Amino acid sequence: MRTIEHWIGGTAATAGATSTAPVWNPATGEHQADVLLADPAGVDAAVAAARDAFPAWSQASLSARTKVLFAFRDLVHRHARELAELIADEHGKVVSDALGEVQRGLEVVEFACGIPQLLKGEYSDQVSTGVDVYSFREPLGVVAGITPFNFPVMVPMWMHPVAIACGNTFVLKPSERDPSASMLVARLWSEAGLPDGVFNVVHGDKTAVDAILDHDDVAAVSFVGSTPIARYIHERATATGKRVQALGGAKNHAIVLPDADVDYASDHLVAAAMGSAGERCMAVSAAVTVGDAGDAVVEAVADKAAKVRVGPGRDESSEMGPVITAAARDRISGLIGTGEEQGARLAVDGRGLTVPGHDDGFWVGPTVFDQVTTDMDVYTEEIFGPVLTVLRADTVDAAIDLINANPYGNGTAIFTSSGSAARRFQRGVQVGMIGINVPIPVPMAYYSFGGWKDSLFGQSHIHGPEGVAFYTRAKVVTSRWPSVEHPADASYHFPTTS
């Protein structure tokens, strides 16, 4: 059985690992590897390596840092297929989807390659007689990322390229469910010329997470995952004085107006709900039809969902793969049953799906519910599976009120041909990322990603300009060089300009 180790100080390591966890192939049900789980000593070894590397890396010139970043960008591009196949084998998503994930991660690397421009400070000449003021930003030190299973390349790349470009050193705790991609990324960083200890990977469960949150030498923590864990991360890490950006769960709505193109909207709803088996924090899981749009939308969505080609991620004909674990499959199937029991109409039932030749895989087929109400479990729970629920609203304003009443505020979308309705929607809805005829409005890397309400804990969104600000802190220098013409007389009153 293959064992997946940590990456500490520039090499594979077994430090502080007292147990292992299984890594499955979701398409076959095969136990394909074991991953080491770090205890606090293992986390301490990774943090110590990062701490020791920080002084030299933080003082490296911007030119030296960008040379490494450009080299890393080229290596990720050349190894994109290998990364995508690792994702398909351990997560289950189809290779084409995984390649898209790698590309979106690369966009953040490319953004970070512009770090000299992003770290430029400010300068004010002669603010007082003979006095100048200027500012610059410095790295924090050792920073950590705790990332989920659903995007094992992209989500960590929302964090570590920006953090490292800013001069920090990094400890990544990826999901133990699909850890291999992070190990390849670590090797690519090393091949790009990143000094040993600047990027480290430590695998683990809650024990490792708590060790990171409590470690005195970790200055900041970035997290993406469920809302209960995001809240826990934020509370525990801020209690020890750390900066925290913790992105939580989602219940992403898309509203469909009567003037929308039903064929276009239904295509995009099915793709946004079923892509990656619904295991996306930006997946559309609730469609809200407005006025008389409902029946036509449900009919089109159900027809297209039933035709989605489900199969193993390495099969190029597959449009959707399995879910991550048998437990996830059983949980999703249980919620589908609960939805039916609570009165929702099951238009497409994905339970009991089998894929020939892959009988032991973790399969749930595309599922569509109609006549869902906001008190049903399939609406209130974050299902994180290929399940689309359809609710009805009489007006645009009623649909906006429905979305705003939900505790999550990650992403939302509107399908319409009315600019007036779209503008009313984008200004009225209390959600951080909005799509207009775009179902999954993930912003480009030069904007920041993040939601509102229970989808974010902490003030900072991730990557983009807010990422640079999160991973640095400002210094402001007030400077005077006394001369004969302008002597610097001391004064006991509070300093003022003159």
MIVEXZA-778420 format. One record per residue (C-alpha): residue number from 1; residue in one letter; x, y, z. Coordinates in steps of 0.001 Angstrom, whole numbers, always signed. Layout:
BEGIN
   num   residuo        c1        c2        c3
   NUM         a         X         Y         Z
...
END
This chain:
BEGIN
   num   residuo        c1        c2        c3
     1         m        +0        +0        +0
     2         r     +1404     +3386     -1041
     3         t     +1956     +5840     +1839
     4         i     +1650     +9582     +1253
     5         e     +4106    +11501     +3410
     6         h     +4428    +15130     +4482
     7         w     +6651    +17713     +2770
     8         i     +8789    +19531     +5326
     9         g    +11891    +21615     +4745
    10         g    +12138    +20756     +1058
    11         t    +11769    +16966     +1246
    12         a     +9276    +14186     +1910
    13         a     +9058    +13527     +5638
    14         t     +7361    +11263     +8171
    15         a     +7874    +13509    +11208
    16         g     +5208    +13346    +13903
    17         a     +2935    +10864    +12160
    18         t     +1445     +8278    +14507
    19         s     -1539     +7160    +12413
    20         t     -2854     +7055     +8841
    21         a     -6104     +7548     +6961
    22         p     -7281     +5750     +3809
    23         v     -7305     +7491      +447
    24         w    -10021     +6079     -1830
    25         n    -10603     +6040     -5550
    26         p    -14248     +7195     -5589
    27         a    -14923     +5712     -9027
    28         t    -13888     +2186     -8043
    29         g    -14207     +2152     -4262
    30         e    -10573     +1038     -4114
    31         h     -8448     +1805     -1050
    32         q     -5540     +3093     -3112
    33         a     -3202     +4686      -539
    34         d     -2708     +5667     +3078
    35         v     -1861     +9202     +4121
    36         l      +110    +10028     +7232
    37         l     -1754    +12032     +9876
    38         a      +421    +14455    +11797
    39         d      +357    +14850    +15541
    40         p     +1351    +18177    +17163
    41         a     +5048    +17246    +16860
    42         g     +4647    +16852    +13099
    43         v     +2943    +20230    +12817
    44         d     +5689    +21755    +14934
    45         a     +8325    +20336    +12583
    46         a     +6628    +21947     +9581
    47         v     +6184    +25283    +11360
    48         a     +9803    +25187    +12547
    49         a    +11006    +24659     +8973
    50         a     +8893    +27604     +7833
    51         r    +10067    +29760    +10737
    52         d    +13727    +29035     +9947
    53         a    +13236    +29868     +6274
    54         f    +11395    +33131     +6908
    55         p    +14289    +35543     +7626
    56         a    +16060    +34889     +4327
    57         w    +12923    +34638     +2187
    58         s    +11318    +37757     +3651
    59         q    +14454    +39710     +2750
    60         a    +14721    +38264      -766
    61         s    +14364    +40914     -3427
    62         l    +11126    +41275     -5346
    63         s    +13089    +40300     -8441
    64         a    +14256    +37048     -6809
    65         r    +10729    +36205     -5685
    66         t     +9159    +36832     -9083
    67         k    +11765    +34661    -10821
    68         v    +10636    +31751     -8649
    69         l     +6961    +32560     -9235
    70         f     +7356    +32686    -13015
    71         a     +9228    +29371    -12947
    72         f     +6510    +27830    -10746
    73         r     +3822    +29106    -13093
    74         d     +5557    +27433    -16046
    75         l     +5943    +24141    -14179
    76         v     +2286    +24032    -13091
    77         h     +1260    +24718    -16679
    78         r     +3447    +21859    -17952
    79         h     +2201    +19451    -15267
    80         a     -1475    +20455    -15513
    81         r     -2566    +17111    -16935
    82         e      -721    +15166    -14232
    83         l     -2323    +17303    -11533
    84         a     -5756    +16861    -13095
    85         e     -5394    +13077    -13195
    86         l     -4359    +12997     -9530
    87         i     -7487    +15002     -8723
    88         a     -9669    +12659    -10780
    89         d     -8224     +9588     -9059
    90         e     -8688    +10875     -5497
    91         h    -11563    +13348     -5689
    92         g    -13542    +11756     -8506
    93         k    -14267    +14794    -10691
    94         v    -13765    +14364    -14433
    95         v    -10367    +15300    -15867
    96         s    -11745    +18177    -17958
    97         d    -13242    +19716    -14806
    98         a     -9995    +19150    -12919
    99         l     -8040    +20873    -15702
   100         g    -10342    +23872    -15269
   101         e     -9545    +23868    -11556
   102         v     -5805    +23882    -12282
   103         q     -6256    +26761    -14737
   104         r     -8124    +28876    -12170
   105         g     -5335    +28203     -9688
   106         l     -2776    +29252    -12301
   107         e     -4558    +32574    -12677
   108         v     -3761    +33333     -9024
   109         v      -113    +32378     -9601
   110         e       -52    +34792    -12545
   111         f     -1591    +37500    -10372
   112         a     +1107    +36877     -7745
   113         c     +3803    +37203    -10425
   114         g     +2928    +40907    -10428
   115         i     +3830    +41285     -6756
   116         p     +6297    +44195     -7309
   117         q     +3392    +46319     -8520
   118         l     +1045    +45031     -5819
   119         l     +3450    +45846     -2960
   120         k     +4241    +49388     -4069
   121         g     +3872    +51764     -1142
   122         e     +2981    +55463      -947
   123         y     +5131    +58573      -566
   124         s     +4234    +62105      +518
   125         d     +6951    +64709      +162
   126         q     +7273    +67706     +2500
   127         v     +4218    +67020     +4663
   128         s     +5786    +69424     +7110
   129         t     +8918    +71506     +6766
   130         g    +11728    +69065     +6039
   131         v     +9500    +66051     +6841
   132         d     +8494    +63247     +4440
   133         v     +6086    +60336     +5040
   134         y     +6105    +57032     +3206
   135         s     +4688    +53554     +3665
   136         f     +5478    +50002     +2669
   137         r     +4136    +46541     +3431
   138         e     +5981    +43668     +5107
   139         p     +5177    +39936     +5368
   140         l     +3694    +38489     +8550
   141         g     +5937    +35433     +9029
   142         v     +4706    +31833     +9032
   143         v     +1178    +31570     +7639
   144         a      -998    +28487     +7223
   145         g     -3707    +27258     +4882
   146         i     -6338    +24650     +5801
   147         t     -8133    +23557     +2662
   148         p    -11061    +21318     +1619
   149         f    -11260    +18191      -511
   150         n    -13335    +19632     -3339
   151         f    -10587    +21745     -4952
   152         p     -7252    +20210     -3925
   153         v     -5246    +22405     -6334
   154         m     -7250    +25586     -6853
   155         v     -8167    +26498     -3283
   156         p     -4612    +26101     -1900
   157         m     -3462    +28216     -4860
   158         w     -5833    +30933     -3719
   159         m     -3507    +31144      -723
   160         h      +116    +30066     -1032
   161         p     +1234    +31891     -4230
   162         v      +103    +35249     -2834
   163         a     +1446    +34550      +657
   164         i     +4830    +33422      -661
   165         a     +5083    +36284     -3153
   166         c     +4551    +38698      -258
   167         g     +7559    +37195     +1545
   168         n     +5825    +34832     +3983
   169         t     +6564    +31157     +4485
   170         f     +3686    +28706     +4257
   171         v     +2356    +25546     +5909
   172         l      -453    +23817     +3993
   173         k     -2802    +21343     +5684
   174         p     -4781    +19934     +2743
   175         s     -7690    +17559     +2988
   176         e     -6562    +14077     +3918
   177         r     -9117    +12710     +1439
   178         d     -7159    +13776     -1690
   179         p     -3623    +14710      -619
   180         s     -1459    +13697     -3595
   181         a     -1907    +16867     -5658
   182         s      -455    +18965     -2815
   183         m     +2658    +16793     -2772
   184         l     +3204    +17315     -6497
   185         v     +2711    +21069     -6042
   186         a     +5372    +21016     -3307
   187         r     +7822    +19320     -5663
   188         l     +7058    +21887     -8372
   189         w     +7787    +24737     -5945
   190         s    +11119    +23097     -5137
   191         e    +11955    +22607     -8819
   192         a    +11100    +26268     -9438
   193         g    +13881    +27256     -7019
   194         l    +11865    +28078     -3918
   195         p    +14192    +27750      -904
   196         d    +13644    +24766     +1386
   197         g    +11133    +25417     +4150
   198         v     +9255    +28242     +2420
   199         f     +6442    +25859     +1383
   200         n     +5545    +22869     +3554
   201         v     +2727    +20310     +3480
   202         v     +1529    +18543     +6611
   203         h     -1356    +16077     +6388
   204         g     -3741    +15450     +9226
   205         d     -7147    +15609    +10808
   206         k     -8534    +17756    +13644
   207         t     -5427    +17096    +15754
   208         a     -3239    +18748    +13134
   209         v     -5715    +21579    +12594
   210         d     -5821    +22415    +16304
   211         a     -2022    +22305    +16496
   212         i     -1861    +24897    +13718
   213         l     -4517    +27103    +15316
   214         d     -2740    +27036    +18685
   215         h      +861    +27356    +17452
   216         d     +2601    +30502    +18698
   217         d     +4713    +30803    +15541
   218         v     +1782    +30844    +13098
   219         a      +782    +34436    +12375
   220         a     -2250    +33918    +10150
   221         v     -4621    +31164     +9020
   222         s     -6630    +30898     +5805
   223         f     -9467    +28381     +5639
   224         v    -12114    +27206     +3187
   225         g    -14711    +24642     +4255
   226         s    -18067    +24249     +5954
   227         t    -19652    +26987     +8044
   228         p    -19460    +25174    +11418
   229         i    -15728    +24525    +10927
   230         a    -15114    +28046     +9582
   231         r    -16707    +29473    +12722
   232         y    -14602    +27156    +14890
   233         i    -11380    +28079    +13033
   234         h    -12112    +31780    +13359
   235         e    -12930    +31650    +17065
   236         r    -10004    +29446    +18073
   237         a     -7353    +31143    +15945
   238         t     -8364    +34714    +16754
   239         a     -8291    +33782    +20446
   240         t     -4544    +33242    +20044
   241         g     -4072    +36557    +18229
   242         k     -3887    +35285    +14660
   243         r     -5261    +36889    +11561
   244         v     -7994    +34682    +10107
   245         q     -9876    +34522     +6851
   246         a    -12341    +31636     +7089
   247         l    -14676    +30984     +4171
   248         g    -17678    +28862     +5074
   249         g    -20520    +27048     +3371
   250         a    -23109    +28101      +849
   251         k    -26634    +27751      -423
   252         n    -26309    +29384     -3820
   253         h    -29510    +30497     -5511
   254         a    -30208    +31282     -9148
   255         i    -33434    +33041    -10024
   256         v    -35051    +32585    -13434
   257         l    -37387    +35279    -14708
   258         p    -40185    +34698    -17238
   259         d    -38230    +36688    -19857
   260         a    -35172    +34404    -19613
   261         d    -34234    +32031    -22421
   262         v    -35373    +28716    -20909
   263         d    -33010    +26589    -22993
   264         y    -29996    +28739    -22043
   265         a    -30975    +28947    -18362
   266         s    -31677    +25229    -18014
   267         d    -28367    +24294    -19675
   268         h    -26476    +26438    -17213
   269         l    -28518    +25408    -14182
   270         v    -27845    +21719    -14801
   271         a    -24131    +22280    -15421
   272         a    -23800    +24494    -12345
   273         a    -25697    +22075    -10103
   274         m    -24262    +18766    -11348
   275         g    -20698    +19689    -12323
   276         s    -18144    +18113     -9980
   277         a    -21093    +16117     -8585
   278         g    -22290    +19300     -6876
   279         e    -19231    +19321     -4603
   280         r    -18505    +23012     -5153
   281         c    -18978    +25894     -2760
   282         m    -20251    +27865     -5784
   283         a    -22595    +25158     -7104
   284         v    -26156    +26300     -7757
   285         s    -28250    +24185     -5411
   286         a    -31481    +26226     -5378
   287         a    -33272    +27616     -8422
   288         v    -36025    +30162     -7787
   289         t    -38442    +30498    -10671
   290         v    -40402    +33728    -10860
   291         g    -43999    +34056    -12011
   292         d    -45036    +31603    -14690
   293         a    -41474    +30488    -15539
   294         g    -41568    +27488    -13180
   295         d    -43142    +24646    -15148
   296         a    -41107    +25199    -18302
   297         v    -37860    +25522    -16351
   298         v    -38487    +22368    -14299
   299         e    -39381    +20358    -17388
   300         a    -36226    +21466    -19232
   301         v    -33947    +21002    -16231
   302         a    -35312    +17542    -15460
   303         d    -34900    +16413    -19066
   304         k    -31299    +17601    -19246
   305         a    -30325    +16347    -15779
   306         a    -31526    +12846    -16648
   307         k    -29188    +12843    -19675
   308         v    -25981    +13815    -17834
   309         r    -23310    +11204    -18560
   310         v    -22071     +9895    -15197
   311         g    -18872     +7875    -15068
   312         p    -15284     +7682    -13854
   313         g    -13226    +10853    -14006
   314         r    -10633     +9402    -16381
   315         d    -13298     +8496    -18962
   316         e    -13355    +11351    -21465
   317         s    -17045    +10765    -22177
   318         s    -18009    +11389    -18530
   319         e    -19623    +14709    -17669
   320         m    -19948    +14012    -13936
   321         g    -18030    +11682    -11637
   322         p    -18746    +10081     -8252
   323         v    -18904    +11826     -4890
   324         i    -15867    +11751     -2630
   325         t    -16697     +8920      -182
   326         a    -19243     +6241      +556
   327         a    -20330     +8290     +3586
   328         a    -21004    +11304     +1349
   329         r    -23047     +9120     -1014
   330         d    -25132     +7767     +1841
   331         r    -25672    +11222     +3349
   332         i    -26818    +12710       +25
   333         s    -29114     +9754      -671
   334         g    -30589    +10117     +2801
   335         l    -31371    +13788     +2217
   336         i    -33033    +12942     -1088
   337         g    -35269    +10518      +779
   338         t    -36033    +13130     +3404
   339         g    -36973    +15666      +744
   340         e    -39483    +13242      -737
   341         e    -40909    +12456     +2699
   342         q    -41323    +16180     +3463
   343         g    -43429    +16764      +356
   344         a    -41095    +17935     -2388
   345         r    -41791    +16469     -5829
   346         l    -38899    +14324     -7024
   347         a    -38601    +15090    -10749
   348         v    -35315    +13183    -11202
   349         d    -34058    +10634     -8660
   350         g    -30318     +9921     -8635
   351         r    -30314     +7302     -5900
   352         g    -29178     +3799     -6663
   353         l    -27199     +4750     -9744
   354         t    -24772     +2107    -10981
   355         v    -21973     +2542    -13502
   356         p    -21074      -625    -15443
   357         g    -17658     -1929    -14468
   358         h    -17546      +382    -11432
   359         d    -20117     -1236     -9166
   360         d    -18266      -287     -5985
   361         g    -17913     +3401     -6832
   362         f    -19522     +6157     -4776
   363         w    -22297     +7105     -7195
   364         v    -25211     +9488     -6847
   365         g    -26934    +10552    -10040
   366         p    -28276    +13998    -10907
   367         t    -31359    +14762     -8831
   368         v    -34009    +17459     -9290
   369         f    -36697    +18465     -6778
   370         d    -39670    +20697     -7556
   371         q    -42133    +22399     -5195
   372         v    -39514    +22832     -2496
   373         t    -40224    +25133      +438
   374         t    -37748    +26913     +2675
   375         d    -38481    +24733     +5709
   376         m    -37462    +21469     +4006
   377         d    -34143    +19807     +4818
   378         v    -33106    +19716     +1162
   379         y    -33223    +23512     +1256
   380         t    -31853    +24259     +4710
   381         e    -28959    +21757     +4518
   382         e    -25847    +22285     +2421
   383         i    -26226    +19021      +498
   384         f    -22900    +19218     -1357
   385         g    -24068    +16748     -3965
   386         p    -25695    +16685     -7427
   387         v    -29092    +17867     -6197
   388         l    -30978    +20891     -7561
   389         t    -34032    +22142     -5675
   390         v    -36599    +24366     -7378
   391         l    -38618    +26912     -5418
   392         r    -41291    +29296     -6705
   393         a    -41710    +33060     -6188
   394         d    -44314    +35466     -7555
   395         t    -42010    +38439     -8190
   396         v    -38371    +39437     -8446
   397         d    -38639    +41192     -5110
   398         a    -40058    +38067     -3473
   399         a    -37168    +36041     -4886
   400         i    -34660    +38576     -3530
   401         d    -36341    +38427      -112
   402         l    -36128    +34620      -173
   403         i    -32392    +34725      -884
   404         n    -31774    +37391     +1740
   405         a    -33575    +35340     +4381
   406         n    -31093    +32497     +3899
   407         p    -28179    +32519     +6376
   408         y    -25608    +31970     +3612
   409         g    -24405    +34657     +1236
   410         n    -21725    +33151      -983
   411         g    -22846    +33305     -4622
   412         t    -26044    +33936     -6554
   413         a    -27214    +34463    -10127
   414         i    -30098    +35802    -12166
   415         f    -31256    +34674    -15605
   416         t    -33097    +37447    -17410
   417         s    -33123    +39640    -20508
   418         s    -34124    +42680    -18430
   419         g    -31343    +45077    -17456
   420         s    -33689    +46767    -15015
   421         a    -34451    +43527    -13190
   422         a    -30769    +42544    -13155
   423         r    -29795    +45879    -11671
   424         r    -32497    +45639     -9005
   425         f    -31254    +42146     -8197
   426         q    -27568    +43014     -7945
   427         r    -28234    +45981     -5693
   428         g    -30842    +44287     -3509
   429         v    -29408    +40847     -2867
   430         q    -27196    +40363      +219
   431         v    -24606    +38084     -1349
   432         g    -20907    +38592     -1988
   433         m    -20603    +37289     -5581
   434         i    -23310    +37836     -8198
   435         g    -23745    +36499    -11702
   436         i    -25964    +38023    -14361
   437         n    -26699    +35204    -16807
   438         v    -23541    +33618    -15342
   439         p    -24408    +30785    -12930
   440         i    -21030    +30376    -11197
   441         p    -19668    +33921    -10717
   442         v    -16172    +33050     -9447
   443         p    -14213    +36295     -9914
   444         m    -10935    +36514    -11766
   445         a     -7762    +36369     -9677
   446         y     -7298    +40149     -9712
   447         y    -10570    +40461     -7795
   448         s    -11086    +38849     -4397
   449         f    -13293    +35813     -3693
   450         g    -15643    +35715      -735
   451         g    -19200    +35724      +488
   452         w    -21270    +37438     +3150
   453         k    -23130    +36347     +6282
   454         d    -22444    +32732     +7343
   455         s    -20256    +32198     +4279
   456         l    -17385    +34270     +5707
   457         f    -15806    +34681     +9135
   458         g    -13277    +37482     +9400
   459         q    -13127    +40637     +7345
   460         s    -10913    +39538     +4472
   461         h    -11879    +37813     +1258
   462         i     -9322    +35556      -399
   463         h     -6714    +36152     -3142
   464         g     -6690    +39343     -5217
   465         p     -6072    +42710     -3539
   466         e     -7572    +41587      -220
   467         g     -5235    +38580      -228
   468         v     -2189    +40833      -521
   469         a     -3474    +42986     +2322
   470         f     -4205    +39905     +4452
   471         y      -694    +38481     +4108
   472         t     +1117    +41757     +4798
   473         r     +1074    +44593     +7317
   474         a     +1871    +48233     +6744
   475         k     +4712    +50336     +8060
   476         v     +4516    +54110     +7859
   477         v     +7761    +56071     +8181
   478         t     +7899    +59755     +9101
   479         s    +11370    +61060     +8180
   480         r    +13326    +64261     +8866
   481         w    +16962    +65033     +8055
   482         p    +17880    +68155    +10068
   483         s    +20126    +70750     +8463
   484         v    +21470    +74212     +9245
   485         e    +18628    +75757     +7258
   486         h    +15996    +73661     +9021
   487         p    +17121    +72759    +12545
   488         a    +14994    +70144    +14316
   489         d    +14108    +71785    +17619
   490         a    +12497    +69441    +20155
   491         s     +9055    +70303    +21497
   492         y     +6913    +69039    +24349
   493         h     +3594    +69650    +22583
   494         f     +1970    +67043    +20327
   495         p     +3605    +67127    +16868
   496         t     +1833    +69200    +14237
   497         t     +2683    +70323    +10722
   498         s     +4351    +73622     +9946
END
